[in-house]
């Protein structure tokens, strides 16, 4: 698995890495940017390079807000949280750890 991750990481960082027949340009411009543009076109906000310190929950166990390491609080109707699984495990609220989806 490590070989695959190294190759994928290189693919994502190389300007011409997408010449592997995936995209007709580099992944941030051809894959990520259109997704971010679509979210913003629907009134959403894309926040990059921010670290989440804590996921605060409502009484019904839905997300109340995210607390960032810089002290800012992010609230919304829906959230997309892009992080490695090992980081997600550290931030997962205790109330969610019993949900079968997160046990895997």
Secondary structure, 3 states (H helix, E strand, C coil): CHHHHHHHHHHHHCCCHHHHCCCCCCHHHHHHHHHHHHHHHCCCCCCCCCCEEEEEECCCCCEEEEEECCCCEECCCCCCCCCCHHHHHHHCCHHHCCCHHHHC
